[in-house]
Amino acid sequence: MKKYFLLPIIALLFSTTLLAKGVTVFIDLSPAGSFEAKAKSVKGKAVVKGDSVVAENLTVSVKKLKTGLDLRDDHLKKKLNSKKYPKIKMVKAVGKGGKGTALFDIRGVKGKVPFTYKKVDSKYMKADFKINLKKFKFEGIKYMGVGVKDNVRIEAFIRYK
């Protein structure tokens, strides 16, 4: 009986992992609160050899980032200048032993960002990036007295071969 009780829990854990593909940006607000912007896919693949990883030209469409509120989605697209820069680009990433550095191009501004990574299954790896918005020349992100804090975290599920 105990074996049958665990099967639904194990199935739920695996299905949650499989459904969590794409990218999530975790954004903290000041004075309080937070929200997430999500896109269902990252275009491109990484190459993994042993404990090393290399990825080039990975992109996320700005138009596909959704926060759950249309007005906030509009503000996000305006701040990211989606008409001129429709994609957020990871130009190149190199890592070894679960840590690395990536070169991002966000709104035409390039900057290096540290990241951690790990394989989650035979097709996807999870990478975590901490981005300082000032480094990418974001300023004055406020609406009705609530502002975005300078650091955001990005969690991306990236296909690898």
Secondary structure by P-SEA (a helix, b strand, c coil): cccccaaaaaaaaaaaaaaccbbbbbbbbccccbbbbbbccccbbbbbcccbbbbcbbbbbccccccccaaaaaaaaaaacccccccccccccccccccbbbbbbcccbbbbbbbbbbbccccbbbbbbbbcccccccccccccccccccbbbbbbbcccc
